[in-house]
Amino acid sequence: MANFDQIPEQALDWVYAGKGTVLATVIQTWGSAPRPVGSQLVINEDMEMAGSVSGGCVEGAVVEEAMNALEDGVPRILEYGVSDEEAFAVGLACGGAIHVLIEPIGVGQGPDVALLETLAAYRADRRAVAYLVNTRTWKRQVVGADFTKLDLASRFTSDKSGFEGDWFVNIHNPPLRMIVVGAVHIAQPLMQMARVMGYDAVLVDPRGAFATEARFPGERLVHDWPDEALEAEGLDARVAVVTLTHDPKLDDPAIKVAIASDVFYLGCLGSTRTHAKRVTRLKEAGFTDTQIAKIHAPVGADIGSKTPAEIAISIMAEITERLRRPETRR
């Protein structure tokens, strides 16, 4: 998952309210599938729903099977596919198929409520966690990112749910975060785009006249010095940092904290000449060539951007590439 969509939490709310509840999860896809593996839908006995496992083409069948699972307490895997000729009518670009796991919560062979409570606790603490279910035996477990019995490291890194032998592994990563340093014009569309793409975004600028509610309505603003702000926010492999001020007094402190961390992306606004001067300052401060090479500068994908919004698009494109293709370098 790229963000927390509150499906396990909604399931628990309905269970606590005394409603029979079923969790449906996409566990495999082939061809054209509107929702990726790991996508979830939760249904209660009143047929209230949250989430999605398709573009609407299989939800009816999933609801019917969910009601059956509540009655007999037996999990099941729903197989659904369409031909190329039928695809357009059910919202697919071309023929495809999906397998959906149906699990009645706290009933029969379904998952215990306590297991979902453990999953929700990890998510509430913003800790990476995986929900594992053996589709042969219906055994289940919830494990953290430090789990070593299965090689899940690459799945956590890539947000990729899927099968490990008989075990289906559903990855629940904490939301991606973005820290933007510099309340400049580019930051206005960039913050909006970041939120649309599921990032928890924060804008850092100690200059009160720049980082204002009027200029950035509804955004989270931090007026601390950039290095202090980054340290307070915490940096890890789920964080992207973008510096936009052009002012070494503001950008450099943030860069120094970021390049010494595990952030998956660090991008810095400025021309090639500006970056060369930045590199010189960082080397003088004792940073290595390897650390400095983490910086993407000039920031953004080279798509000919001119306006602030276009530059913001290029930044989000480069961040996305770095996230989804971690081996890609300039």
LOMARFI-337699 format. One record per atom (N, C-alpha, C): residue in three letters; x, y, z. Coordinates in pm, whole numbers, padded with zeros to 5 digits, always signed. Each point is the difference from the previous one (the first is absolute). Layout:
<nodes>
ALAXYZ
...
</nodes>
This chain:
<nodes>
MET+00084-00120+00000
MET-00084+00120+00000
MET+00087+00125+00000
ALA-00019+00116-00087
ALA+00071+00122+00004
ALA-00038+00091+00116
ASN-00140-00031+00053
ASN-00040+00074+00119
ASN-00094-00084+00082
PHE-00033+00053+00127
PHE-00091-00074+00085
PHE-00143+00040-00036
ASP-00075-00095-00055
ASP-00136+00033-00043
ASP-00105-00037+00103
GLN+00043-00039+00120
GLN-00091-00021+00113
GLN-00094-00120-00016
ILE+00031-00094-00087
ILE-00087-00117-00017
ILE+00003-00090+00124
PRO+00117-00039+00054
PRO-00003-00080+00123
PRO-00069+00072+00115
GLU+00023+00131+00008
GLU-00063+00078+00108
GLU-00152+00003-00015
GLN-00047+00015-00124
GLN-00145-00002-00023
GLN-00058-00136+00034
ALA+00072-00106-00036
ALA-00045-00135+00032
ALA-00016-00016+00151
LEU+00098+00047+00076
LEU-00009-00011+00146
LEU-00115+00082+00056
ASP-00023+00118-00055
ASP-00112+00083+00047
ASP-00131-00075-00014
TRP-00019-00067-00113
TRP-00124-00074-00022
TRP-00008-00123+00092
VAL+00112-00068+00020
VAL+00001-00114+00091
VAL-00036+00046+00141
TYR+00060+00111+00045
TYR-00030+00052+00134
TYR-00147+00040+00014
ALA-00060+00039-00112
ALA-00141+00038+00001
ALA-00092-00121-00007
GLY+00057-00120-00001
GLY-00079-00122+00000
GLY-00047-00045-00137
LYS+00061+00055-00104
LYS-00040-00036-00136
LYS+00093-00105-00058
GLY-00058-00104-00060
GLY+00080-00098-00072
GLY+00076+00070-00112
THR+00128-00028-00009
THR+00086+00076-00091
THR+00093-00093-00075
VAL+00021+00032-00128
VAL+00083-00083-00087
VAL+00104+00088-00069
LEU+00122-00052-00007
LEU+00110+00068-00067
LEU+00026-00068-00134
ALA+00003+00077-00107
ALA+00029-00052-00133
ALA+00129+00064-00049
THR+00092-00082-00051
THR+00132+00048-00041
THR+00037-00056-00136
VAL+00046+00086-00090
VAL+00053-00046-00129
VAL+00133-00069+00027
ILE+00009-00130-00037
ILE+00123-00074+00028
ILE+00079-00035-00126
GLN-00063+00004-00116
GLN+00071-00023-00126
GLN-00072+00072-00113
THR+00073+00042-00099
THR-00059+00063-00118
THR+00073-00049-00125
TRP-00072+00001-00111
TRP+00059-00028-00130
TRP-00060+00096-00101
GLY+00079+00038-00100
GLY-00051+00087-00104
GLY-00039+00136+00055
SER-00109+00052-00048
SER-00047+00131+00042
SER-00083-00014+00126
ALA+00048+00058+00110
ALA-00073-00003+00127
ALA-00002+00141+00056
PRO-00120+00052+00035
PRO-00009+00140+00043
PRO+00058+00028+00137
ARG+00017-00103+00083
ARG+00054+00021+00135
ARG+00117-00095+00022
PRO+00108+00047+00062
PRO+00119-00084+00017
PRO-00018-00105+00110
VAL+00091-00098-00001
VAL+00004-00099+00106
VAL+00017+00071+00134
GLY-00077-00046+00098
GLY+00001+00062+00132
GLY-00116+00094+00025
SER-00070+00041-00107
SER-00116+00088+00016
SER-00108-00071+00080
GLN-00074+00078+00080
GLN-00097-00062+00090
GLN-00136+00067-00003
LEU-00099-00082+00029
LEU-00138+00043+00017
LEU-00051-00064+00127
VAL-00071+00075+00084
VAL-00060-00057+00119
VAL-00151+00017-00009
ILE-00073-00106+00037
ILE-00146-00003-00012
ILE-00058-00047+00133
ASN-00109+00063+00043
ASN-00066-00051+00121
ASN-00133-00065-00034
GLU-00062-00056+00102
GLU-00124-00077-00022
GLU-00113+00085-00056
ASP+00008+00132+00015
ASP-00100+00089-00058
ASP+00036+00040-00142
MET+00106-00061-00053
MET+00051+00025-00135
MET+00054+00142-00017
GLU+00043+00060+00111
GLU+00076+00123-00008
GLU+00142-00037-00043
MET+00062+00085-00081
MET+00131-00032-00055
MET+00096+00117+00012
ALA+00129-00032+00008
ALA+00105+00101-00007
ALA+00116-00062-00076
GLY+00065+00082-00083
GLY+00110-00050-00080
GLY-00046-00055-00133
SER+00090-00071-00069
SER-00032-00052-00132
SER+00098-00109-00039
VAL-00049-00099-00073
VAL+00087-00103-00055
VAL+00000+00002-00152
SER-00080+00088-00059
SER-00004+00011-00146
SER-00061+00134-00036
GLY-00019+00022-00127
GLY-00068+00120-00045
GLY-00150-00010+00012
GLY-00048-00097+00076
GLY-00143-00021+00016
GLY-00049-00126-00067
CYS+00089-00068-00075
CYS-00045-00113-00080
CYS-00015-00129+00081
VAL+00061-00011+00115
VAL-00014-00123+00078
VAL-00059+00023+00138
GLU-00024+00125+00038
GLU-00049+00027+00134
GLU-00130-00075+00032
GLY-00089-00011-00097
GLY-00125-00071+00024
GLY+00023-00145+00037
ALA+00088-00066-00073
ALA+00032-00139+00030
ALA+00070-00013+00135
VAL+00086+00095+00032
VAL+00071-00001+00128
VAL-00097+00015+00116
VAL-00096+00090-00012
VAL-00099+00020+00106
VAL-00081-00128+00022
GLU-00040-00064-00108
GLU-00078-00124+00012
GLU+00081-00107+00073
GLU+00125-00017-00038
GLU+00085-00099+00065
GLU+00030+00039+00144
ALA+00008+00129+00028
ALA+00025+00046+00136
ALA-00115-00041+00092
MET-00123+00015-00048
MET-00115-00040+00079
MET+00000-00150+00025
ASN+00040-00077-00102
ASN+00009-00146+00017
ASN+00108-00036+00102
ALA+00112+00072-00003
ALA+00109-00028+00093
ALA-00041+00030+00143
LEU-00082+00104+00020
LEU-00048+00029+00135
LEU-00087-00114+00053
GLU-00071-00066-00088
GLU-00089-00109+00042
GLU+00076-00128+00033
ASP+00099-00035-00086
ASP+00068-00129+00023
ASP+00138+00013+00064
GLY+00052+00124+00015
GLY+00129+00020+00065
GLY+00119-00052-00078
VAL-00017-00021-00131
VAL+00107-00058-00081
VAL+00058+00107-00093
PRO+00129+00029+00011
PRO+00062+00090-00098
PRO-00005-00064-00139
ARG+00007+00080-00100
ARG+00001-00052-00137
ARG+00072+00098-00091
ILE+00042-00053-00115
ILE+00066+00081-00101
ILE-00091+00008-00121
LEU-00039+00120-00033
LEU-00087+00025-00115
LEU+00086+00027-00122
GLU-00024-00075-00106
GLU+00072+00019-00126
GLU-00094+00066-00098
TYR+00046+00111-00057
TYR-00085+00076-00091
TYR+00084+00045-00119
GLY-00052-00024-00120
GLY+00071+00043-00119
GLY-00097+00037-00111
VAL+00050+00079-00093
VAL-00081+00041-00114
VAL+00083-00011-00127
SER-00070-00021-00108
SER+00067-00005-00130
SER+00024+00141-00051
ASP+00080+00011-00105
ASP+00024+00132-00060
ASP-00131+00061-00046
GLU-00091-00083-00052
GLU-00126+00051-00053
GLU-00089+00058+00110
GLU+00007-00060+00120
GLU-00086+00044+00110
GLU+00064+00109+00085
ALA+00130+00020-00017
ALA+00075+00083+00094
ALA-00053+00141+00013
PHE-00029+00065-00113
PHE-00040+00140+00004
PHE-00126+00019+00083
ALA-00092-00095-00008
ALA-00127+00013+00070
ALA+00016-00003+00151
VAL+00108-00064+00049
VAL+00019-00010+00145
VAL+00116+00086+00048
GLY+00045+00093-00085
GLY+00096+00100+00045
GLY+00145-00035-00017
LEU+00033-00105-00074
LEU+00139-00036-00024
LEU+00042+00046-00139
ALA+00127+00036-00012
ALA+00050+00043-00130
ALA+00007-00117-00097
CYS+00029-00118+00050
CYS+00003-00121-00081
CYS-00024-00117+00094
GLY+00000-00121-00052
GLY-00030-00117+00080
GLY+00096-00015+00117
GLY-00051-00053+00110
GLY+00083-00019+00117
GLY-00069-00089+00101
ALA+00066-00026+00109
ALA-00057-00084+00104
ALA+00056+00041+00135
ILE-00079-00024+00103
ILE+00047+00024+00137
ILE-00047-00112+00090
HIS+00078-00028+00103
HIS-00039-00090+00108
HIS-00020+00085+00124
VAL-00113-00019+00066
VAL-00033+00079+00119
VAL-00021-00096+00117
LEU+00073+00026+00109
LEU-00013-00079+00122
LEU-00111+00058+00086
ILE-00092-00086+00043
ILE-00113+00039+00084
ILE+00023-00058+00139
GLU+00003+00087+00104
GLU+00027-00045+00136
GLU-00104+00056+00098
PRO-00083-00086+00058
PRO-00093+00048+00104
PRO+00076+00021+00130
ILE-00013+00117+00058
ILE+00080+00037+00118
ILE-00061-00057+00127
GLY+00082-00076+00074
GLY-00044-00055+00128
GLY-00105-00108-00013
VAL-00011-00059-00118
VAL-00101-00103-00024
VAL+00069-00121-00061
GLY-00024-00120+00054
GLY+00050-00123-00060
GLY+00150+00003-00024
GLN+00039-00019-00125
GLN+00141-00003-00038
GLN+00054+00137-00040
GLY-00077+00105+00027
GLY+00045+00134-00030
GLY+00100+00051+00102
PRO+00058+00116-00024
PRO+00100+00055+00093
PRO-00063+00042+00133
ASP+00076-00020+00108
ASP-00044+00045+00131
ASP-00003+00153+00005
VAL-00091+00053+00079
VAL-00006+00145+00017
VAL+00131+00051+00058
ALA+00061-00077+00091
ALA+00126+00042+00062
ALA+00110+00019-00104
LEU-00002-00081-00105
LEU+00102+00012-00104
LEU-00015+00133-00073
LEU-00125+00039-00031
LEU-00022+00129-00064
LEU+00033+00115+00094
GLU-00022-00019+00129
GLU+00037+00104+00096
GLU+00151+00019+00001
THR+00076-00108-00011
THR+00146+00011-00007
THR+00041+00075-00126
LEU-00062-00035-00112
LEU+00028+00069-00126
LEU-00030+00149+00013
ALA-00115+00033+00057
ALA-00038+00141+00015
ALA+00095+00074+00093
ALA+00052-00069+00101
ALA+00094+00064+00094
ALA+00130+00036-00071
TYR+00051-00089-00083
TYR+00119+00032-00080
TYR-00026+00123-00086
ARG-00115+00000-00067
ARG-00032+00109-00090
ARG-00016+00132+00075
ALA-00061-00006+00118
ALA-00017+00121+00081
ALA+00134+00059+00041
ASP+00100-00087+00019
ASP+00134+00045+00038
ASP+00086+00034-00121
ARG-00060-00005-00121
ARG+00071+00028-00124
ARG+00120-00093-00018
ARG-00020-00127+00036
ARG+00105-00099-00019
ARG-00037-00092-00116
ALA+00098-00035-00083
ALA-00024-00092-00110
ALA-00038-00137+00056
VAL-00101-00061-00061
VAL-00050-00129+00049
VAL-00056-00079-00117
ALA+00004-00131+00013
ALA-00056-00087-00103
ALA-00102-00094+00064
TYR-00110-00020-00070
TYR-00103-00096+00040
TYR+00019-00122-00089
LEU+00026-00117+00061
LEU+00025-00122-00074
LEU-00113-00099+00022
VAL-00046-00061-00108
VAL-00101-00106+00010
VAL+00040-00114-00091
ASN-00002-00119+00055
ASN+00031-00121-00077
ASN-00129-00047-00065
THR-00006+00007-00132
THR-00125-00031-00071
THR-00025-00150-00010
ARG+00090-00081+00054
ARG-00022-00144+00003
ARG-00051-00044+00137
THR+00058+00056+00107
THR-00037-00041+00136
THR-00086+00102+00073
TRP-00006+00124-00050
TRP-00069+00114+00061
TRP+00066+00046+00130
LYS+00126-00038+00022
LYS+00075+00059+00110
LYS+00034+00144-00036
ARG+00016+00084+00103
ARG+00027+00142-00023
ARG+00099+00053+00102
GLN+00069+00108-00038
GLN+00085+00070+00095
GLN+00021+00143-00048
VAL+00032+00085+00095
VAL+00034+00139-00028
VAL+00145+00020+00042
VAL+00083+00051-00092
VAL+00143+00013+00027
VAL+00048+00138-00038
GLY+00103+00047+00070
GLY+00060+00129-00029
GLY+00106-00010-00108
ALA+00054+00113-00037
ALA+00098+00006-00108
ALA+00130-00071+00036
ASP+00022-00029+00129
ASP+00122-00069+00041
ASP-00016-00152+00000
PHE-00113-00049-00048
PHE-00027-00143-00007
PHE+00099-00066-00095
THR+00061-00111+00040
THR+00107-00060-00079
THR-00032-00140-00052
LYS-00109-00061+00041
LYS-00028-00137-00044
LYS-00034-00006-00149
LEU-00055+00104-00053
LEU-00020+00013-00144
LEU+00074+00125-00045
ASP+00049-00002-00123
ASP+00073+00116-00051
ASP-00101+00104-00047
LEU-00040+00087+00093
LEU-00102+00100-00032
LEU+00059+00139-00024
ALA+00131+00015+00014
ALA+00061+00133-00009
ALA-00033+00068-00131
SER+00012-00074-00111
SER-00026+00062-00131
SER-00146+00036-00014
ARG-00088-00076+00063
ARG-00143+00032-00009
ARG-00032+00128+00077
PHE+00062+00018+00116
PHE-00022+00124+00073
PHE+00055+00119-00078
THR+00117-00016-00061
THR+00062+00109-00075
THR-00083+00040-00120
SER-00057-00098-00069
SER-00072+00028-00124
SER-00151+00012+00017
ASP-00049-00013+00124
ASP-00145+00002+00023
ASP-00070-00111-00078
LYS+00061-00115-00009
LYS-00051-00105-00089
LYS-00055-00117+00081
SER-00131-00012+00004
SER-00064-00116+00061
SER+00004-00117-00099
GLY-00008-00122+00051
GLY+00001-00115-00088
GLY+00027-00129+00075
PHE+00020-00109-00075
PHE+00017-00131+00060
PHE+00146-00034+00027
GLU+00023-00060+00116
GLU+00126-00065+00035
GLU-00036-00145+00031
GLY+00010-00087-00100
GLY-00047-00137+00017
GLY-00151-00001+00017
ASP-00046-00066+00107
ASP-00145-00004+00027
ASP-00049+00122+00075
TRP+00094+00087+00042
TRP-00037+00116+00081
TRP-00026+00121-00090
PHE-00118+00058+00016
PHE-00024+00131-00063
PHE+00044+00106+00098
VAL+00082+00092-00047
VAL+00058+00106+00083
VAL-00061+00134-00044
ASN-00075+00062+00090
ASN-00057+00131-00030
ASN+00081+00105+00075
ILE+00070+00084-00076
ILE+00088+00101+00058
ILE-00079+00124+00040
HIS+00020+00043+00124
HIS-00061+00123+00050
HIS+00114+00093+00042
ASN+00043+00083-00092
ASN+00103+00097+00031
ASN-00062+00128+00054
PRO+00069+00071+00087
PRO-00051+00131+00042
PRO-00003+00094-00119
PRO-00082+00104+00006
PRO-00009+00093-00113
PRO+00136+00059-00035
LEU+00021+00021-00128
LEU+00118+00073-00043
LEU-00007+00142+00054
ARG+00117+00058+00027
ARG+00004+00137+00049
ARG+00089+00085-00091
MET-00033+00127-00007
MET+00082+00094-00074
MET+00023+00124+00086
ILE+00125+00041+00008
ILE+00035+00123+00071
ILE+00053+00099-00103
VAL-00068+00111-00017
VAL+00037+00104-00095
VAL+00059+00117+00078
VAL+00120+00040-00035
VAL+00066+00112+00066
VAL-00005+00120-00094
GLY-00069+00105+00045
GLY-00011+00121-00082
GLY-00141+00025-00048
ALA-00066+00101+00057
ALA-00138+00034-00035
ALA-00002+00093-00121
VAL+00052-00050-00112
VAL+00007+00078-00124
VAL-00117-00040-00090
HIS-00009+00065-00119
HIS-00113-00026-00088
HIS-00010-00147-00040
ILE+00113-00064-00027
ILE-00004-00141-00041
ILE-00061-00087+00108
ALA+00020+00038+00125
ALA-00051-00080+00111
ALA-00152-00004+00003
GLN-00065+00101-00053
GLN-00147+00002+00004
GLN-00061-00116-00078
PRO+00030-00018-00130
PRO-00054-00117-00069
PRO+00064-00130+00047
LEU+00126+00004+00043
LEU+00067-00123+00042
LEU-00067-00060+00123
MET-00036+00082+00096
MET-00067-00051+00119
MET-00135-00062-00035
GLN-00072+00064-00090
GLN-00129-00054-00041
GLN+00016-00134-00071
MET+00097-00007-00091
MET+00023-00125-00073
MET+00043-00111+00094
ALA+00083+00033+00096
ALA+00047-00100+00095
ALA-00116-00062+00076
ARG-00092+00084+00045
ARG-00116-00053+00073
ARG-00088-00086-00088
VAL-00022+00041-00125
VAL-00081-00079-00093
VAL+00062-00138-00020
MET+00132-00006+00001
MET+00070-00126-00022
MET+00020-00080+00129
GLY-00060+00044+00108
GLY+00000-00080+00123
GLY+00111+00029+00097
TYR+00077+00106-00022
TYR+00108+00034+00092
TYR-00053+00082+00117
ASP+00054-00025+00118
ASP-00015+00093+00111
ASP+00105+00108-00023
ALA-00043+00119-00036
ALA+00094+00105-00039
ALA+00005+00110+00105
VAL+00121+00051+00024
VAL+00020+00110+00092
VAL+00090+00103-00067
LEU-00030+00126+00020
LEU+00077+00109-00058
LEU+00078+00070+00111
VAL+00131+00009-00019
VAL+00089+00057+00101
VAL+00058+00132-00051
ASP-00018+00106+00076
ASP+00062+00128-00033
ASP-00007+00089+00123
PRO+00117+00040+00053
PRO-00001+00084+00120
PRO-00048+00143-00026
ARG-00013+00035-00127
ARG-00042+00135-00036
ARG-00152+00009+00007
GLY-00049+00061+00105
GLY-00143+00005+00022
GLY-00078+00067-00110
ALA+00061+00094-00070
ALA-00071+00071-00107
ALA-00021-00089-00122
PHE+00079-00104-00013
PHE-00012-00089-00114
PHE-00097-00115+00028
ALA+00021-00071+00110
ALA-00081-00117+00033
ALA-00123+00043+00078
THR-00100+00048-00070
THR-00122+00049+00063
THR-00120-00085-00043
GLU-00101+00001+00084
GLU-00124-00070-00031
GLU-00063+00058-00126
ALA+00012+00130-00020
ALA-00060+00063-00118
ALA+00063-00051-00129
ARG+00132-00022+00002
ARG+00068-00048-00120
ARG-00009-00152-00015
PHE-00016-00071+00113
PHE-00004-00147-00002
PHE-00118-00049+00084
PRO-00121+00028-00045
PRO-00117-00039+00080
PRO-00010-00151+00020
GLY-00021-00037+00124
GLY-00021-00140+00032
GLY+00126-00084+00009
GLU+00117+00058-00025
GLU+00124-00076+00005
GLU+00060+00004+00141
ARG+00081-00100+00030
ARG+00070-00001+00128
ARG+00128+00079-00013
LEU+00011+00106+00078
LEU+00113+00093-00009
LEU+00085-00010+00126
VAL+00131-00004-00020
VAL+00095-00002+00112
VAL+00095+00117-00016
HIS+00013+00083+00102
HIS+00082+00120-00010
HIS+00135-00013+00070
ASP+00040-00123+00033
ASP+00131-00022+00061
ASP+00110+00011-00105
TRP+00124+00008+00047
TRP+00114-00003-00091
TRP+00002-00138-00068
PRO+00034-00007-00131
PRO-00017-00125-00075
PRO+00066-00123+00061
ASP+00124+00010+00048
ASP+00064-00119+00056
ASP-00072-00047+00126
GLU-00044+00093+00082
GLU-00075-00036+00120
GLU-00133-00064-00036
ALA-00064+00055-00103
ALA-00130-00053-00042
ALA+00014-00143-00052
LEU+00102-00026-00083
LEU+00018-00133-00055
LEU+00031-00101+00110
GLU+00082+00039+00094
GLU+00031-00091+00110
GLU-00124-00028+00084
ALA-00082+00101+00021
ALA-00122-00018+00078
ALA-00102-00087-00073
GLU-00009+00016-00133
GLU-00094-00079-00079
GLU+00044-00146-00006
GLY+00131-00024-00001
GLY+00052-00135-00013
GLY+00012-00039-00146
LEU+00114-00055-00037
LEU+00026-00037-00139
LEU+00023-00149-00010
ASP-00063-00062-00101
ASP+00020-00142-00025
ASP-00021-00028-00148
ALA-00005-00126-00037
ALA-00006-00040-00140
ALA-00138+00024-00063
ARG-00095+00056+00075
ARG-00132+00033-00054
ARG-00015+00151-00016
VAL+00111+00073+00002
VAL-00004+00147-00003
VAL+00072+00054-00122
ALA-00062+00100-00064
ALA+00064+00080-00105
ALA+00021+00141+00052
VAL+00117+00057-00027
VAL+00031+00136+00041
VAL+00029+00083-00124
VAL-00061+00118-00007
VAL+00021+00091-00112
VAL+00034+00138+00056
THR+00113+00057-00044
THR+00036+00136+00043
THR-00018+00096-00116
LEU-00062+00115+00029
LEU-00040+00090-00108
LEU+00040+00146+00021
THR+00075+00032+00106
THR+00015+00143+00032
THR+00107+00072-00083
HIS+00096-00073-00056
HIS+00115+00063-00067
HIS+00097+00064+00099
ASP-00035+00002+00126
ASP+00081+00068+00101
ASP+00079-00104+00078
PRO+00134+00000-00012
PRO+00080-00100+00072
PRO-00023+00001+00150
LYS-00034+00116+00055
LYS-00021+00007+00145
LYS-00119-00085+00043
LEU-00096-00021-00091
LEU-00117-00080+00030
LEU+00010-00141-00058
ASP+00043-00010-00125
ASP+00007-00131-00065
ASP+00108-00089+00058
ASP+00120+00056+00020
ASP+00113-00084+00040
ASP-00022-00074+00132
PRO-00054+00065+00103
PRO-00023-00075+00124
PRO-00093-00119-00021
ALA-00104+00017-00082
ALA-00091-00111-00028
ALA+00070-00109-00079
ILE+00079+00039-00100
ILE+00071-00097-00083
ILE+00095-00084+00084
LYS+00071+00064+00091
LYS+00097-00072+00082
LYS-00068-00106+00086
VAL-00117+00031+00050
VAL-00074-00100+00078
VAL-00051-00112-00091
ALA-00052+00038-00117
ALA-00063-00098-00089
ALA+00101-00098-00060
ILE+00117+00049-00045
ILE+00094-00092-00065
ILE+00067-00096+00099
ALA-00009+00030+00127
ALA+00052-00091+00102
ALA-00107-00098+00047
SER-00118+00001-00063
SER-00112-00083+00042
SER-00033-00105-00108
ASP-00111-00070+00021
ASP-00044-00104-00094
ASP-00110+00046-00093
VAL-00022+00132-00015
VAL-00108+00045-00088
VAL+00018-00059-00140
PHE-00112-00035-00065
PHE+00011-00062-00132
PHE+00019+00103-00110
TYR-00024+00127+00032
TYR+00016+00104-00101
TYR+00041+00131+00067
LEU+00098+00065-00061
LEU+00040+00135+00040
LEU+00021+00081-00127
GLY-00086+00098-00021
GLY+00010+00085-00118
GLY+00019+00145+00038
CYS+00087+00071-00074
CYS+00033+00137+00037
CYS-00011+00091-00122
LEU-00078+00105+00016
LEU-00019+00097-00108
LEU+00129+00079-00023
GLY+00025+00034-00125
GLY+00117+00080-00034
GLY+00061-00046-00130
SER+00069+00088-00066
SER+00066-00031-00126
SER+00120-00091+00022
THR+00058-00046-00109
THR+00121-00082+00008
THR+00112+00077+00070
ARG+00011+00130-00031
ARG+00102+00082+00065
ARG-00026+00012+00149
THR-00127+00021+00035
THR-00036+00009+00142
THR+00033-00129+00072
HIS-00027-00112-00065
HIS+00026-00128+00064
HIS+00150-00024+00016
ALA+00079+00044-00097
ALA+00145-00016+00011
ALA+00052+00072+00124
LYS-00050+00121+00025
LYS+00039+00072+00120
LYS-00048-00073+00127
ARG-00118-00058-00010
ARG-00054-00076+00113
ARG+00091-00119+00031
VAL+00042-00070-00104
VAL+00088-00116+00018
VAL+00130+00041+00068
THR+00055+00112-00043
THR+00123+00049+00061
THR-00019+00025+00150
ARG-00112+00063+00035
ARG-00026+00028+00142
ARG-00015-00130+00080
LEU-00067-00097-00058
LEU-00021-00127+00071
LEU+00131-00076+00018
LYS+00084+00003-00101
LYS+00130-00067+00014
LYS+00085+00068+00107
GLU-00006+00131+00002
GLU+00074+00073+00103
GLU-00053-00032+00139
ALA-00128-00037+00006
ALA-00060-00036+00129
ALA+00027-00146+00037
GLY+00069-00073-00089
GLY+00040-00136+00033
GLY-00087-00110-00057
PHE-00095+00033-00085
PHE-00086-00103-00058
PHE+00072-00068-00117
THR-00028-00129-00018
THR+00069-00079-00101
THR-00069+00012-00136
ASP+00070-00043-00105
ASP-00059+00000-00134
ASP-00123-00090-00004
THR+00004-00112+00071
THR-00114-00092+00002
THR-00122+00065+00062
GLN+00019+00071+00109
GLN-00113+00068+00063
GLN-00054+00110-00091
ILE+00088+00078-00057
ILE-00043+00112-00086
ILE-00072-00051-00124
ALA+00036-00121-00045
ALA-00063-00056-00119
ALA-00148-00033+00021
LYS-00045+00000+00126
LYS-00142-00024+00027
LYS-00087+00116-00046
ILE+00061+00116-00019
ILE-00077+00120-00035
ILE-00040-00003-00147
HIS-00128+00024-00025
HIS-00049+00019-00137
HIS-00004+00150-00027
ALA+00093+00046-00082
ALA+00008+00143-00030
ALA+00062+00019-00138
PRO-00056+00091-00079
PRO-00122+00077+00025
PRO-00121-00093+00024
VAL-00086+00042+00088
VAL-00109-00085+00043
VAL-00101-00025-00113
GLY-00059-00119+00001
GLY-00109-00031-00093
GLY+00045-00071-00126
ALA-00095-00073-00059
ALA+00024-00066-00128
ALA+00013+00104-00110
ASP+00084-00029-00098
ASP+00025+00095-00109
ASP-00111-00009-00103
ILE-00109+00075+00024
ILE-00114-00002-00091
ILE-00027+00139-00058
GLY+00097+00088+00012
GLY-00016+00134-00055
GLY-00089+00091+00080
SER-00010-00022+00130
SER-00090+00078+00085
SER+00041+00147+00005
LYS-00100+00088+00003
LYS+00025+00144+00009
LYS-00074+00063+00118
THR-00130-00027+00011
THR-00081+00063+00103
THR+00015-00073+00133
PRO-00038+00065+00112
PRO+00007-00069+00130
PRO-00075-00132+00000
ALA-00118-00004-00060
ALA-00078-00125-00002
ALA+00071-00106-00082
GLU+00059+00038-00112
GLU+00072-00096-00083
GLU+00123-00054+00072
ILE+00068+00089+00071
ILE+00118-00045+00077
ILE-00044-00096+00110
ALA-00114+00030+00063
ALA-00052-00090+00103
ALA-00031-00137-00059
ILE-00056-00003-00121
ILE-00027-00127-00067
ILE+00129-00077-00022
SER+00104+00072-00045
SER+00128-00067-00026
SER+00060-00057+00128
ILE-00018+00072+00111
ILE+00052-00048+00128
ILE-00074-00127+00042
MET-00133+00002-00010
MET-00077-00118+00038
MET+00032-00118-00091
ALA+00026+00027-00128
ALA+00036-00108-00093
ALA+00132-00064+00042
GLU+00098+00082+00036
GLU+00130-00053+00039
GLU-00010-00075+00133
ILE-00077+00054+00093
ILE-00020-00068+00127
ILE-00064-00137-00022
THR-00100-00004-00087
THR-00069-00126-00028
THR+00094-00102-00062
GLU+00082+00045-00094
GLU+00097-00091-00062
GLU+00099-00053+00104
ARG+00046+00087+00087
ARG+00096-00042+00101
ARG-00064-00100+00096
LEU-00128+00020+00031
LEU-00070-00090+00091
LEU-00024-00135-00065
ARG-00050+00001-00123
ARG-00042-00125-00066
ARG+00113-00070-00073
ARG+00104+00073-00035
ARG+00117-00059-00065
ARG+00124+00042+00078
PRO+00019-00055+00117
PRO+00108+00047+00087
PRO+00140-00017-00060
GLU+00012-00087-00099
GLU+00132-00018-00062
GLU+00032+00110-00101
THR-00100+00083-00036
THR+00021+00102-00101
THR+00079+00115+00057
ARG+00104+00040-00070
ARG+00077+00118+00036
ARG+00014+00088-00123
ARG+00036+00124+00021
ARG+00022+00089-00114
ARG+00118-00052-00081
</nodes>
